[in-house]
Amino acid sequence: MATQRTTEVSELGPLERGTRQRGQLRVRVMDIAWTALCTVLALWAVWSIFDVVDGAAHWAYSAVAWVLLAITLTLRITTIRRRARV
């Protein structure tokens, strides 16, 4: 019994420099990194609020968490808007 191999043509081309797929991959990885960073900062900010409510003197950590979250979300929105214009 002879086996026949068929070559399937995928939609993705080679991920070499300068190709469209390489640019899309870079954008996708950046999107995942931004999402992960925003999620971690949001969790830290919410967690620190509960520490402050419990009476611990961790208000400075809470303030830093919320400021970093605000900066990160602002940069994320700016990045999305710039990408949409191009």
Residue pairs with C-beta under 8 A, 6 or more apart in sequence:
12 21
13 19
13 20
13 21
14 21
15 21
15 22
15 25
16 22
27 83
30 79
34 72
34 76
34 79
37 72
38 69
38 72
38 73
38 76
41 65
41 68
41 69
41 72
42 69
44 65
44 69
45 62
45 65
45 66
45 69
48 58
48 61
48 62
48 65
49 62
51 58
51 61
51 62
52 58
52 59
52 62
